[in-house]
Amino acid sequence: MTPERRLFKQDRPDLQLWVDQGISVPLLVASHERSGTHFLINSLAQCTAYRADPFLNLDLNTFGGLVNLHSTSQIAHLMGSLRELHCASLIKSHHPAPNLAESLASGLKVVAIIRHPAEVLLSYWRWLPSLPWHESDAWASPAELARGVPAGACQRYQERSVSSHFERWATHAMGWLQLHHAQPDRVALITYADLLERHASTMDQLCTDLDLAITSAPSCPDRYRHVVSGMDLSITANQWRELLDVCEQGLERYPQLAERLRLCASAQRP
């Protein structure tokens, strides 16, 4: 089977989508990079009528020149169009919550996933050197990355400049946590640990919260499908401890995030 529609009359695989008349609202997965995005996308595709093959990537390489991704009204218009099309393809975005808040009135629903920053930044540190473009600067250790200032293409996902990659993660996570609290019937928020350790109950709850029909009993899918792997870079126990220290100190400024992540000590070295 092949997708049924092409967006903007573009004959490109990355702009193809599934249409299902039983789908009444577009569904977007929001995350900071390396937070379990595709694990969640694959989980939703496994237990609902939404599809992951293909998913729509709300990013410059897909929509550049077609939609201004820094214009909240243009994004909202796109989401309204996807709703009218009965889009069944899941949408992926690393953009901050303010970029997508206006789209909730256009019918969009969002599942945001957050992960402990030490796990995120270690994975991000391994991922950056594998990219053939300047996504951000390279750093000698993940702790140096956590303290380092974001640079390069990664800044397309920021609403404003931040002082460090840790602050970039925290600002992103706080934005989605706040939007979830403001509109819990439109924005669900889960953690990577919830999805990994309590998969079925987590999926049941988020589908209930967003009024999504479950079409198949939730079961853990291949969480690495569609994931772009990073480089196989090892770290020492001391380097992991240093990264944890940076993140634990940072989380002291964000008690809501620390509480939602079930305390910073829960991080597991990947």
C-alpha positions in Angstrom: 0.0 0.0 0.0 1.1 3.6 -0.7 0.2 6.9 0.9 -2.9 8.5 -0.7 -2.1 12.2 -0.8 0.8 14.5 -1.6 1.1 17.9 0.0 1.4 21.1 -2.0 1.2 19.0 -5.2 4.8 18.0 -4.6 5.9 14.7 -6.0 8.2 14.0 -3.0 8.2 11.0 -0.7 8.7 13.2 2.4 5.5 15.1 1.6 3.3 12.1 1.1 0.7 11.2 3.8 -2.0 8.7 4.7 -5.6 9.8 4.7 -8.2 8.1 6.9 -11.8 9.5 7.1 -12.0 8.1 10.6 -9.2 10.5 11.7 -10.7 13.8 12.8 -7.6 15.6 14.1 -3.9 15.7 13.1 -1.6 14.3 15.8 1.9 15.6 16.5 4.8 14.2 18.5 6.9 16.9 20.1 10.3 16.5 21.7 13.8 17.8 22.1 16.1 15.8 19.9 17.2 12.4 21.3 14.3 12.1 23.7 12.6 9.0 22.4 10.7 10.7 19.5 10.5 7.6 17.3 9.8 5.3 20.2 6.7 7.3 20.8 5.8 7.6 17.1 6.1 3.8 16.7 4.1 3.3 19.8 1.2 5.4 18.6 1.2 3.7 15.2 1.1 0.4 16.9 -2.1 1.0 19.0 -4.1 3.7 17.1 -5.2 4.4 13.5 -2.4 6.9 13.0 0.5 5.8 10.7 4.3 6.1 11.0 5.2 5.1 7.5 5.5 7.7 6.3 5.4 10.3 9.1 5.5 14.0 8.3 8.7 15.8 9.6 7.9 19.4 10.5 11.3 20.7 9.7 13.2 22.9 7.2 14.4 20.1 5.0 10.8 19.0 4.4 8.8 22.3 4.5 11.4 24.9 3.8 10.2 27.2 1.0 6.6 25.9 1.5 5.8 26.9 5.1 7.5 29.5 7.3 8.2 27.4 10.4 8.8 30.6 12.5 5.3 31.9 11.6 2.7 30.5 14.1 -0.1 31.5 11.8 1.4 29.6 8.8 1.9 26.5 11.0 -1.7 26.8 12.2 -2.9 27.0 8.7 -1.0 23.9 7.7 -2.5 22.0 10.7 -6.0 23.1 9.7 -5.4 21.9 6.2 -4.1 18.5 7.5 -7.3 18.3 9.6 -9.5 18.9 6.5 -7.5 16.1 4.7 -8.1 13.7 7.6 -4.3 13.2 7.8 -3.5 9.9 9.4 0.3 10.3 9.2 1.9 11.2 12.5 3.7 14.5 12.6 7.1 14.9 14.2 8.5 18.2 15.5 11.4 19.4 17.7 10.0 23.0 17.7 9.2 24.8 21.0 5.7 24.9 22.4 5.0 28.6 21.5 5.5 27.8 17.8 2.6 25.3 17.9 0.3 26.7 20.6 -1.8 28.6 18.0 -2.3 25.3 16.1 -4.2 23.7 18.9 -7.2 26.0 17.9 -6.9 24.5 14.4 -7.6 21.1 15.7 -4.1 19.8 16.4 -3.4 17.4 19.3 0.1 16.9 20.6 1.9 14.2 22.6 5.1 15.7 24.1 7.8 13.4 25.4 10.6 14.5 27.8 13.6 12.5 28.9 16.2 13.1 31.6 18.7 15.7 30.3 21.7 13.6 31.1 20.4 10.8 28.8 19.4 13.3 26.2 22.6 15.2 26.1 24.8 12.0 26.1 22.9 10.7 23.1 23.0 14.2 21.5 26.8 14.4 22.0 27.2 11.0 20.2 24.8 12.0 17.5 26.3 15.4 16.5 29.6 14.1 15.0 27.7 11.7 12.7 26.0 14.6 10.8 27.4 15.9 7.6 26.5 19.5 8.5 27.0 21.9 11.4 24.1 21.1 13.7 26.1 22.4 16.7 29.7 22.6 17.8 31.6 19.4 18.7 32.7 19.1 22.4 35.3 16.9 24.0 32.8 15.4 26.6 29.0 15.4 27.1 29.4 17.6 30.2 31.2 20.2 28.1 28.3 20.0 25.6 25.8 20.5 28.4 27.6 23.7 29.5 28.3 24.8 25.9 26.4 27.4 23.9 24.2 26.1 21.1 25.4 27.0 17.6 24.7 26.1 14.0 21.5 24.6 12.6 20.1 23.4 16.0 19.1 26.9 16.7 16.2 26.6 14.3 14.3 24.8 17.1 14.9 27.7 19.6 12.5 30.6 20.3 15.4 32.7 21.6 19.1 32.4 22.4 20.1 30.4 25.5 23.2 30.1 27.6 23.9 26.4 27.2 22.6 23.2 25.8 21.2 22.3 29.2 19.2 25.5 29.2 18.1 24.7 25.6 16.8 21.3 26.8 15.1 22.9 30.0 13.5 25.7 28.0 12.1 23.3 25.5 10.8 20.8 28.2 9.3 23.6 30.3 7.4 25.0 27.4 5.7 21.7 26.7 5.0 21.1 30.4 3.4 24.5 30.7 1.3 24.0 27.6 0.2 20.6 28.8 -0.9 22.1 32.1 -2.8 24.9 30.2 -4.6 22.6 27.7 -4.4 19.0 29.0 -7.2 17.9 26.6 -5.0 19.0 23.6 -1.5 18.3 24.9 -0.5 15.1 26.7 3.0 14.9 28.2 4.9 11.7 29.1 8.4 10.8 30.0 10.7 8.4 28.2 11.0 6.4 31.5 7.2 6.0 31.5 7.1 4.7 28.0 10.0 2.3 28.6 9.0 0.9 32.0 5.2 1.2 31.9 4.5 1.1 28.2 0.9 -0.3 28.1 -0.5 1.8 30.9 1.3 4.9 29.6 -0.2 4.5 26.1 -3.7 3.7 27.6 -3.6 6.9 29.7 -2.4 9.3 27.0 -5.0 7.9 24.5 -7.7 8.5 27.2 -6.4 12.0 27.9 -6.5 13.0 24.3 -9.6 11.0 23.4 -7.7 8.9 20.9 -9.3 5.6 19.9 -7.2 2.5 20.6 -7.4 0.1 17.7 -5.0 -2.5 19.1 -3.9 -3.4 22.6 -0.7 -1.4 23.3 2.5 -3.4 23.1 6.1 -2.2 22.9 7.2 -1.7 19.3 10.7 -1.5 17.8 11.8 1.7 19.5 14.7 2.2 17.1 12.8 2.1 13.9 13.5 5.3 11.9 16.1 6.5 14.5 19.3 8.0 13.1 22.0 6.4 15.2 24.9 8.4 16.6 28.5 7.4 16.8 29.7 4.7 19.1 31.6 6.9 21.5 32.3 5.5 24.9 32.5 7.6 28.1 34.1 6.8 31.5 32.2 6.6 34.8 33.7 9.9 35.8 32.5 11.6 32.6 29.0 10.3 33.3 29.1 11.5 36.8 30.3 15.0 35.6 27.4 15.1 33.2 24.9 14.1 35.9 26.3 16.8 38.2 25.8 19.5 35.5 22.2 18.3 34.9 21.3 17.8 38.6 22.5 21.3 39.4 20.6 22.7 36.4 17.4 20.9 37.5 17.5 22.6 40.8 16.3 25.7 38.9 13.4 23.7 37.4 11.7 21.8 40.2 8.6 21.1 38.1 10.8 19.3 35.6 12.7 17.4 38.3 9.4 16.3 39.8 7.9 15.2 36.5 11.1 13.2 35.7 10.7 11.5 39.1 13.8 13.1 40.5 17.1 13.6 38.7 18.7 10.6 40.3 16.6 8.3 38.1 18.9 8.9 35.0 20.3 5.7 33.6 23.6 5.7 31.6 22.6 4.6 28.1 
